[in-house]
Amino acid sequence: MSDQDNKALAHRLVDEVLNKGNLAAVDEYFAANFVDHDLPPGVPPTREGLKMLFTGFRAAFPDLHYTIEDEIAAGDKVIHRVTGHGTMKGEFQGMPATGKHGMWNEMHISRFDGGKVVEHWAVVDQMGMLVSLGVMPPPGQAPA
């Protein structure tokens, strides 16, 4: 597939799976032998692990939305810099709901083969997310 084909697929994946919450589409966009190198501890690095993570994420953030800020495609890889945001209305990974709207940045690298994602790497600004949700104070500020 061409760089443009991979970019188009990556865009559809973000829109369909993350923004619309269509978890059935995970099997459409991710290969059966998919490996995620950056899922949280205890989550299998597979398509089923993605479904588990996305189910919990969407339950905690029902208005979850990602915006692709930058995109680079080269060979079999697509790189995204995205902004995620949502209102924490449910528990997520042991944190109680705050009711606050949070915003955070992420970087993703997806490797494609045969029209599907076969590998994924990510860096998530978890501290920025936790600060914006009121779970922790900004750096240099004492807890309330």
WOJOFEN-V946502 format. One record per pair of residues at least 6 apart in sequence whose ideal C-beta (glycine too) atoms are under 7 Angstrom apart, sorted by the first residue. I is the first residue (numbers start at 1). J is the second residue. Records with the same first field share a line. If there is no record, write none. Layout:
I = J  J
This chain:
1 = 112  115
3 = 73  74
6 = 73  78  112
7 = 71  73  78
9 = 29  112  115
10 = 78  80  110
11 = 68
13 = 29
14 = 66  68
16 = 22  25
17 = 23  25  26  29  54
18 = 64  66
19 = 65  66
21 = 58
23 = 51  54  55
26 = 47  50  51
27 = 47
29 = 116  117
30 = 47  50  116  117
31 = 113  116  117  118
33 = 118
34 = 46  47  117  118
35 = 45  119
36 = 45  49  50  120
37 = 45  119  120  121
38 = 121  122
39 = 45  49  53
40 = 93
43 = 49  52  53
56 = 92
57 = 64  92
58 = 64
59 = 90
60 = 88  89  90  91  92  97
61 = 86  87  88
62 = 89
63 = 86  87
64 = 86
65 = 85  86
66 = 82  84
67 = 82  83
68 = 80  82
69 = 81  82  83
70 = 81
71 = 78  79  80
72 = 79
76 = 111  112  113
77 = 109  110  111
78 = 110  112
79 = 108  109
80 = 108
81 = 107
82 = 106  108
83 = 103  105
84 = 104  106
85 = 101  102  103
86 = 102
87 = 100  101
88 = 97  98  99  100  102  133
89 = 97  99
90 = 97
91 = 97
95 = 135
98 = 133  134  135
100 = 133  134
102 = 129  132  133
103 = 132
104 = 124  125  128  129  132
105 = 125  128
106 = 122  123  124  125
107 = 122  123
108 = 120  122
109 = 121
110 = 117  120
111 = 117  118  119
112 = 118
130 = 136
131 = 138
137 = 143  144
